[in-house]
Amino acid sequence: MSTRFTRTLRTPAGITVMIGGVVVLLATVFGPVLFGEAATARDIAGRQQGVSLEHPFGTDELGRDLLARVIVATRVSVLLTLGATGISVIGGVLVGIIAAVLPPVARRLVNALIDILLSFPWLLLALFFSVIWGTTATGAMLAVGFAGIPVFGRLVSTLASSVAGSDFVHAARILGSSPLRTSVRHVVPNILPPLLVNTASHASVTLLSFAALSFLGLGVQAPEYDWGRLLNEGARRIYVDPMAAMGPGIAIVLTGVVFSLLGALFSEKRSNRTLRALPRRSRAETRAIPTVPEAAPVVEAVDLRVSFRSEDGGLVERVHGVTLSVAPGEIVGIVGESGSGKSVTAMAAAGLLGPDSLVESDSLVFRGIDMTREPTSVEKRRLALEQAMIFQDPLSSLNPSLTVGRQLREVSEIHGRMSRSAAAARAIEALTLVRIPDAARRLRQLPHEFSGGMRQRAMIAMGLMGTPRLIIADEPTTALDVTVQRQVLRALRDAQRSTGAAILLISHDIALVSGFCDRVVVMRGGRIVEELAADRLDDARHPYTRGLIACVPDMGTDRDKPLPVIDAEPPSGREPGTSASTDPTAEHTEVVA
Ligand SMILES: Nc1ncnc2c1ncn2[C@@H]1O[C@H](COP(=O)(O)OP(=O)(O)OP(=O)(O)O)[C@@H](O)[C@H]1O
């Protein structure tokens, strides 16, 4: 048990939950055994007695002890509550996850249906369902459970949509993870904390709903009884013997409070949660991965065009006919201002763009794999092992609910078909290579226990877990300070040297790119405006490239003068097949003082 969790248990809320939880549990398990007889023994002479030492809650109209009946009713009340809450949560998670992974139109339809159901008061829905399933205890459980599904459906769909946009989910997809696996392993663990908190609070509301249904005569029927029925019977004598109604009322309120406080404790416990790995595939399933001659380009795109669907349903072309080739082991930098198409070009070249994009080209090949068609399963596995991606934000690149070691091992275990221990040994090697000290201990930590630079180096290490031939680093140092930037770039270079992988480094910083890369590709408005060797930047001919270079201050820069400013970006979006209104390759770009 973690110290944080132990500390939480020592708070007033934790102590209340522990004591309350134990009392409710004991009453649920042993109540009917220990107090069953007292709860059913009739004493006509002692009927409707008030509070006394012998009967602390009094007796009912047949002389049965009310305290014993409240204790015995715990089992039915708690089991019905847990059953209905379970139905609401399981149903809601299924509906929410399905809604989150559906295509946009179907997703909107499911969300609209959830919204319509949510607009009905919850108890009204429960009453409606209880009419369908009948006025029995099981009917009430189904009614209350189904009425809660829209509540959890909306919660899960909203939470899942936000997690689904995270870099680590994109990374999982890049690694070839199926939608089901991505949901179970990456989405569900990250929506668990709010889900658990809401489950516990919802359990207390469910408890009250059962009390309400039974109170109205629509829930548990005689001879069975729960707290709601006891409340109903006691309410008739509330002015004479208040304890007859207050007894079951106290039980409902205290149990509800325990459920609510439990939610807060669950959220503390969340960071220790890990999921079971999916079964490893047998060795027999392993197929030889075809190799390609090392001299061939790692990736080669000819006349690459990328369009995205716009709001009005049309297509807008963002990358207009880029031709790019990266040789094995080569470090190529793509520079350009924001929105110039650097990331889209790199992602398209590696076949990593999502279904909202249309990628066209005369030819697009990654190490012999034709990326213009759907890759086969063997090719998908090769892509997962041979491509590595390092995103800009190191915090959102790693799954916050899984240890760093587990995330590193995943690549080798699932795609490399390695045993767990071999993958763990490799993970230690990879972390050591990117200069993270005490790697074995670090692998057991969660991403939030790493600094920003270490997280980025862990991402590089993750790329090393396969057999990377191309590492795409998209602004890997933008969110880091200068000293940490150096460490990350050094780790990237170490990774490149040890694996011989090519690197596509995307950046808006031409100084950083020229110092790190062999070749620099300058992009503007979705086109390549110039390509040159990194050590020959002085030979740049295009005014935009010269403008970018002029913007970088050096030791000789006159600090009294403002830095040069480049003209506003030319419009880069146009309908596919039409000509751009401004051609960024034309040499008309001015550098103004
Ligand atoms: N999924 C998408 N849907 C619609 N448009 C997109 C999508 N992804 C990128 N774009 C558009 O494509 C253009 C190029 O984007 P890209 O991310 O490649 O720019 P960038 O040069 O990498 O800029 P930055 O440095 O800001 O990331 C931008 O206008 C962007 O709005």
The ligand as an SDF file (V2000), in Angstrom:
LIG
                    3D

 31 33  0  0  0  0  0  0  0  0999 V2000
   -6.0080   17.1150  -38.5470 N   0  0  0  0  0  0  0  0  0  0  0  0
   -6.0380   18.2700  -39.2140 C   0  0  0  0  0  0  0  0  0  0  0  0
   -7.1960   18.7520  -39.7060 N   0  0  0  0  0  0  0  0  0  0  0  0
   -7.2380   19.9080  -40.4050 C   0  0  0  0  0  0  0  0  0  0  0  0
   -6.1590   20.6760  -40.6690 N   0  0  0  0  0  0  0  0  0  0  0  0
   -4.9700   20.2480  -40.1950 C   0  0  0  0  0  0  0  0  0  0  0  0
   -4.8430   19.0320  -39.4450 C   0  0  0  0  0  0  0  0  0  0  0  0
   -3.5360   18.8760  -39.1170 N   0  0  0  0  0  0  0  0  0  0  0  0
   -2.8890   19.9440  -39.6190 C   0  0  0  0  0  0  0  0  0  0  0  0
   -3.7450   20.7610  -40.2730 N   0  0  0  0  0  0  0  0  0  0  0  0
   -3.4100   22.0130  -40.9630 C   0  0  0  0  0  0  0  0  0  0  0  0
   -2.3390   21.7640  -41.8340 O   0  0  0  0  0  0  0  0  0  0  0  0
   -1.4690   22.8940  -41.8580 C   0  0  0  0  0  0  0  0  0  0  0  0
   -0.0580   22.4270  -41.6080 C   0  0  0  0  0  0  0  0  0  0  0  0
    0.0010   21.9350  -40.2450 O   0  0  0  0  0  0  0  0  0  0  0  0
    1.3400   21.3820  -39.5980 P   0  0  0  0  0  0  0  0  0  0  0  0
    0.9920   20.8210  -38.2650 O   0  0  0  0  0  0  0  0  0  0  0  0
    2.0450   20.5010  -40.5480 O   0  0  0  0  0  0  0  0  0  0  0  0
    2.1640   22.7290  -39.4190 O   0  0  0  0  0  0  0  0  0  0  0  0
    3.6110   22.8710  -38.8290 P   0  0  0  0  0  0  0  0  0  0  0  0
    4.4530   23.4900  -39.8920 O   0  0  0  0  0  0  0  0  0  0  0  0
    4.0980   21.5850  -38.2780 O   0  0  0  0  0  0  0  0  0  0  0  0
    3.3260   23.9420  -37.7100 O   0  0  0  0  0  0  0  0  0  0  0  0
    3.6160   23.8790  -36.1400 P   0  0  0  0  0  0  0  0  0  0  0  0
    5.0530   24.1580  -35.9880 O   0  0  0  0  0  0  0  0  0  0  0  0
    2.7570   24.9710  -35.5930 O   0  0  0  0  0  0  0  0  0  0  0  0
    3.1830   22.5090  -35.6960 O   0  0  0  0  0  0  0  0  0  0  0  0
   -1.9680   23.8640  -40.8100 C   0  0  0  0  0  0  0  0  0  0  0  0
   -2.6700   24.8970  -41.4760 O   0  0  0  0  0  0  0  0  0  0  0  0
   -2.8920   23.0460  -39.9750 C   0  0  0  0  0  0  0  0  0  0  0  0
   -3.9580   23.8460  -39.4930 O   0  0  0  0  0  0  0  0  0  0  0  0
  1  2  1  0
  2  3  1  0
  2  7  2  0
  3  4  2  0
  4  5  1  0
  5  6  2  0
  6  7  1  0
  6 10  1  0
  7  8  1  0
  8  9  2  0
  9 10  1  0
 10 11  1  0
 11 12  1  0
 11 30  1  0
 12 13  1  0
 13 14  1  0
 13 28  1  0
 14 15  1  0
 15 16  1  0
 16 17  2  0
 16 18  1  0
 16 19  1  0
 19 20  1  0
 20 21  2  0
 20 22  1  0
 20 23  1  0
 23 24  1  0
 24 25  2  0
 24 26  1  0
 24 27  1  0
 28 29  1  0
 28 30  1  0
 30 31  1  0
M  END
$$$$
